[in-house]
Amino acid sequence: MRLSRIGGILCGGVLVPGWMAMAWAAGGYHLLKKYSIGQAEGSTREYFDYITVDSAARRVYLSHGTEIKVIDADNGSVVGTIGGLKQAHGVAIADEFGRGFITDGAQGKAIIFDLKTLQVTGEAKADKDADSVAYDPASKRVFVMNGDPNSATVIDAKSGSVVGTIALGGGPEFAVADGKGTMFVNMEDKNEVVAIDSNTLKIKSRWPLAPAGTPTALAMDTAHRRLFSAGRKPQNLVVLDAHSGKVIQSFPITAGVDAAVFEPATGMLYVSTREGFVHIFHEDTPDKYSEVEKVKTELGAKTMGLDTKTHNIFVDTADFAATAGTERPQPVLGTFHVLVYGK
């Protein structure tokens, strides 16, 4: 299923009119479940980052400080733990090779693990502040974004070997693949998105993201060639044409955005923020978008994953308390938990 160009959804062979899709989308997302995870082994502070949902395997990968906690997408039970990390960030799935890749920013490397057993099978050297990570099915490569070094490390997914490093000229955040040989990367300190040829590893273009600034979250509608980039200063979501970089539409959002997910089957776009909200938008047409819901979550729930089977949203956070010497409340060690929102 995918969003039709005439403003409807093709569902089970029946074209659903746009107004019916909007009716389905409008209202109704609420808290379904809460899973308490507890303290990560060896951790001295409560730290959490990206969420990766493998809907086909019914697994959710939670980046949690010194570990990746893996839970069942349906009941929240712990499937396994990948430990021994220093500062885990993201997880990329290369299902065709039965491998997953974890970025560890403190160790400056990517840890390779078996998707079935969750056992570590190897590692690849990246660079310090190895942060977000994305798999490109066109080139069969994994792209690791190294924040402080302003670079990307590229790994062959089949062999696990590093095949190159790309100097990006700025601090990278999220990256997405279009499935046709291009990687798009948000450049946080440059207020732009960069397009990279995933085979030659050359930068093809740079596009400004105004009215958004300090861009972090990035998602894509690959069928209609639309990019969705969300920034923190100013706090805006922008929709770009992935051919030209032209900004098509923009929306104000709440503070501390850190994740965006587009769902082709429904034409829904989800954007989560640290302030404790998930903004939900609908792709009425590839050139027109509407905000249909603003779901209240919890403070700190800035990262997010979407289960495309159930349409449920996963966010995670912790309890927060005032801490001497800090400007804002800090997460309390041992209070990490997952919140599931759905209809």
GULOTOR-856521 format. One line per 3 residues: their letters; for each residue z, y, x of C-alpha. Coordinates in nm, 2 decimals. Layout:
<recs>
A) Z,Y,X; ...
</recs>
This chain:
<recs>
MRL) 0.00,0.00,0.00; -0.06,0.35,0.11; -0.07,0.70,-0.04
SRI) -0.41,0.77,-0.20; -0.60,1.09,-0.12; -0.61,1.17,-0.49
GGI) -0.23,1.20,-0.52; -0.11,0.86,-0.62; 0.03,0.54,-0.48
LCG) -0.16,0.21,-0.47; 0.10,-0.04,-0.57; 0.02,-0.41,-0.64
GVL) -0.34,-0.31,-0.70; -0.26,-0.04,-0.95; -0.30,0.33,-0.87
VPG) 0.03,0.50,-0.97; -0.03,0.87,-1.06; 0.13,1.13,-0.84
WMA) 0.37,1.25,-1.11; 0.50,0.89,-1.15; 0.55,0.87,-0.77
MAW) 0.75,1.19,-0.79; 0.96,1.06,-1.07; 1.04,0.75,-0.87
AAG) 1.13,0.97,-0.57; 1.33,1.24,-0.75; 1.71,1.19,-0.76
GYH) 1.90,0.87,-0.73; 1.98,0.81,-0.36; 2.35,0.74,-0.33
LLK) 2.59,0.55,-0.10; 2.56,0.18,-0.14; 2.76,0.04,0.15
KYS) 2.98,0.13,0.44; 3.02,-0.09,0.74; 3.29,-0.02,1.00
IGQ) 3.18,-0.13,1.35; 3.48,-0.03,1.56; 3.51,0.05,1.93
AEG) 3.25,-0.05,2.18; 3.38,-0.26,2.47; 3.45,-0.06,2.78
STR) 3.39,0.27,2.60; 3.62,0.57,2.65; 3.45,0.79,2.41
EYF) 3.28,0.75,2.07; 2.91,0.79,2.13; 2.62,0.68,1.91
DYI) 2.24,0.75,1.91; 1.92,0.61,1.76; 1.89,0.35,1.49
TVD) 1.60,0.10,1.48; 1.54,-0.11,1.17; 1.33,-0.43,1.20
SAA) 1.26,-0.48,0.84; 1.06,-0.80,0.89; 1.34,-0.97,1.09
RRV) 1.61,-0.81,0.87; 1.79,-0.66,1.16; 1.93,-0.31,1.24
YLS) 1.98,-0.21,1.60; 2.26,0.05,1.64; 2.29,0.24,1.97
HGT) 2.66,0.26,2.04; 2.77,0.39,2.37; 2.80,0.09,2.60
EIK) 2.63,-0.15,2.37; 2.36,-0.22,2.11; 2.52,-0.36,1.80
VID) 2.28,-0.56,1.59; 2.37,-0.61,1.22; 2.21,-0.79,0.93
ADN) 2.00,-0.54,0.72; 2.12,-0.70,0.39; 2.49,-0.75,0.43
GSV) 2.60,-0.56,0.74; 2.73,-0.87,0.92; 2.72,-0.85,1.30
VGT) 2.43,-1.06,1.43; 2.49,-1.00,1.79; 2.59,-0.75,2.06
IGG) 2.39,-0.65,2.37; 2.66,-0.52,2.60; 2.71,-0.41,2.96
LKQ) 2.54,-0.08,2.92; 2.65,0.26,3.03; 2.49,0.50,2.78
AHG) 2.26,0.33,2.54; 2.00,0.55,2.36; 1.70,0.38,2.19
VAI) 1.55,0.05,2.10; 1.18,-0.03,2.08; 1.04,-0.35,1.93
ADE) 0.73,-0.53,2.08; 0.73,-0.81,1.83; 0.40,-0.96,1.95
FGR) 0.57,-1.04,2.28; 0.91,-1.13,2.13; 1.07,-0.85,2.33
GFI) 1.29,-0.55,2.28; 1.34,-0.26,2.51; 1.67,-0.06,2.54
TDG) 1.69,0.28,2.72; 2.01,0.34,2.92; 2.03,0.70,3.02
AQG) 2.32,0.67,3.26; 2.15,0.39,3.45; 1.80,0.53,3.43
KAI) 1.64,0.21,3.32; 1.50,0.01,3.03; 1.68,-0.32,2.96
IFD) 1.45,-0.60,2.83; 1.58,-0.85,2.58; 1.46,-1.15,2.38
LKT) 1.43,-1.07,2.01; 1.54,-1.41,1.89; 1.84,-1.47,2.11
LQV) 1.93,-1.11,2.19; 1.98,-1.22,2.55; 1.88,-0.98,2.83
TGE) 1.58,-1.11,3.02; 1.50,-0.83,3.26; 1.49,-0.46,3.33
AKA) 1.25,-0.19,3.43; 1.33,0.12,3.64; 1.28,0.44,3.45
DKD) 1.47,0.77,3.55; 1.79,0.94,3.48; 1.85,1.05,3.12
ADS) 1.61,0.78,2.99; 1.64,0.86,2.62; 1.40,0.79,2.33
VAY) 1.16,0.49,2.36; 0.85,0.39,2.16; 0.61,0.10,2.16
DPA) 0.23,0.17,2.15; 0.05,-0.13,2.00; -0.29,0.00,2.11
SKR) -0.22,-0.01,2.48; 0.06,-0.27,2.46; 0.28,-0.04,2.65
VFV) 0.64,0.10,2.61; 0.69,0.47,2.67; 1.04,0.58,2.79
MNG) 1.11,0.95,2.76; 1.32,1.08,3.06; 1.48,1.40,2.94
DPN) 1.61,1.58,3.24; 1.33,1.47,3.48; 1.07,1.60,3.23
SAT) 0.88,1.28,3.25; 0.78,0.95,3.07; 0.80,0.61,3.23
VID) 0.53,0.36,3.10; 0.60,-0.01,3.09; 0.36,-0.30,3.03
AKS) 0.53,-0.48,2.73; 0.40,-0.82,2.83; 0.50,-0.83,3.19
GSV) 0.79,-0.58,3.18; 0.64,-0.40,3.49; 0.62,-0.02,3.52
VGT) 0.26,0.09,3.52; 0.30,0.46,3.56; 0.49,0.78,3.53
IAL) 0.37,1.09,3.34; 0.49,1.44,3.44; 0.53,1.62,3.10
GGG) 0.61,1.97,3.21; 0.91,1.99,2.99; 1.20,1.80,2.83
PEF) 1.07,1.52,2.60; 1.25,1.41,2.29; 1.10,1.17,2.02
AVA) 0.76,1.00,2.07; 0.53,0.83,1.82; 0.22,0.62,1.86
DGK) -0.08,0.66,1.63; -0.19,0.30,1.69; -0.53,0.42,1.82
GTM) -0.44,0.51,2.18; -0.25,0.84,2.15; 0.12,0.90,2.20
FVN) 0.26,1.22,2.06; 0.58,1.37,2.21; 0.81,1.65,2.10
MED) 0.89,1.88,2.39; 1.23,2.02,2.32; 1.25,2.31,2.56
KNE) 0.88,2.41,2.52; 0.87,2.42,2.14; 0.55,2.21,2.14
VVA) 0.41,1.87,2.08; 0.21,1.69,2.35; -0.07,1.44,2.30
IDS) -0.10,1.17,2.56; -0.38,0.91,2.61; -0.18,0.59,2.62
NTL) -0.44,0.41,2.84; -0.52,0.68,3.10; -0.18,0.84,3.08
KIK) -0.33,1.18,3.08; -0.22,1.47,2.87; -0.49,1.56,2.61
SRW) -0.34,1.86,2.44; -0.04,2.08,2.38; 0.03,2.24,2.04
PLA) 0.30,2.50,1.94; 0.54,2.40,1.67; 0.63,2.74,1.52
PAG) 0.81,2.81,1.28; 1.02,2.51,1.41; 1.19,2.54,1.75
TPT) 1.38,2.31,1.98; 1.20,2.01,1.83; 1.37,1.67,1.83
ALA) 1.27,1.44,1.54; 0.91,1.32,1.51; 0.73,1.09,1.27
MDT) 0.37,1.03,1.17; 0.14,0.93,0.88; -0.11,0.75,1.09
AHR) -0.35,0.69,0.80; -0.39,1.05,0.72; -0.34,1.19,1.08
RLF) -0.03,1.40,1.00; 0.26,1.47,1.23; 0.61,1.56,1.11
SAG) 0.81,1.75,1.37; 1.16,1.88,1.30; 1.35,2.14,1.51
RKP) 1.70,2.28,1.55; 1.64,2.64,1.65; 1.49,2.76,1.41
QNL) 1.58,2.48,1.17; 1.25,2.38,1.02; 1.03,2.08,0.95
VVL) 0.66,2.13,1.02; 0.36,1.92,0.91; 0.07,1.92,1.16
DAH) -0.28,1.80,1.16; -0.29,1.54,1.44; -0.65,1.62,1.52
SGK) -0.62,1.99,1.57; -0.25,2.07,1.59; -0.28,2.31,1.30
VIQ) 0.05,2.37,1.11; -0.02,2.28,0.75; 0.32,2.34,0.59
SFP) 0.68,2.40,0.68; 1.03,2.36,0.53; 1.38,2.49,0.62
ITA) 1.63,2.21,0.69; 2.00,2.18,0.77; 2.14,2.20,1.12
GVD) 2.13,1.93,1.40; 1.82,1.73,1.30; 1.77,1.42,1.50
AAV) 1.56,1.17,1.31; 1.25,1.15,1.09; 1.08,0.85,0.93
FEP) 0.76,0.84,0.72; 0.70,0.55,0.48; 0.33,0.49,0.42
ATG) 0.39,0.27,0.12; 0.56,0.54,-0.08; 0.44,0.86,0.09
MLY) 0.81,0.95,0.15; 0.94,1.14,0.45; 1.31,1.12,0.55
VST) 1.47,1.37,0.78; 1.84,1.34,0.88; 2.07,1.61,1.03
REG) 2.41,1.63,1.20; 2.53,1.87,0.92; 2.54,1.56,0.70
FVH) 2.22,1.56,0.50; 1.90,1.35,0.46; 1.61,1.57,0.33
IFH) 1.35,1.36,0.14; 1.00,1.49,0.10; 0.69,1.35,-0.07
EDT) 0.34,1.36,0.05; 0.16,1.48,-0.27; -0.17,1.49,-0.07
PDK) -0.22,1.50,0.30; -0.22,1.88,0.28; 0.06,1.93,0.03
YSE) 0.43,1.82,0.05; 0.73,1.87,-0.17; 1.10,1.83,-0.10
VEK) 1.23,1.60,-0.38; 1.59,1.53,-0.28; 1.87,1.64,-0.04
VKT) 2.12,1.36,0.00; 2.47,1.44,0.12; 2.59,1.20,0.38
ELG) 2.87,1.27,0.64; 2.92,1.50,0.93; 2.76,1.37,1.24
AKT) 2.51,1.14,1.06; 2.21,1.28,1.24; 2.04,0.95,1.34
MGL) 1.87,0.73,1.08; 1.66,0.42,1.02; 1.46,0.31,0.71
DTK) 1.43,-0.04,0.57; 1.08,-0.05,0.44; 1.15,-0.36,0.23
THN) 1.44,-0.21,0.02; 1.37,0.16,0.09; 1.73,0.19,0.19
IFV) 1.84,0.45,0.45; 2.08,0.37,0.73; 2.27,0.65,0.90
DTA) 2.57,0.62,1.13; 2.86,0.84,1.24; 3.23,0.85,1.30
DFA) 3.54,1.03,1.19; 3.57,1.37,1.35; 3.88,1.57,1.46
ATA) 3.94,1.90,1.64; 3.98,1.85,2.01; 4.14,2.11,2.25
GTE) 3.88,2.28,2.47; 3.58,2.20,2.25; 3.40,2.43,2.01
RPQ) 3.35,2.18,1.73; 3.52,1.86,1.61; 3.46,1.55,1.82
PVL) 3.41,1.19,1.71; 3.73,0.98,1.72; 3.71,0.67,1.93
GTF) 3.70,0.34,1.73; 3.59,0.50,1.40; 3.21,0.43,1.43
HVL) 3.06,0.32,1.10; 2.73,0.28,0.92; 2.64,0.42,0.58
VYG) 2.36,0.27,0.37; 2.20,0.49,0.10; 1.96,0.36,-0.17
K) 1.88,0.37,-0.54
</recs>
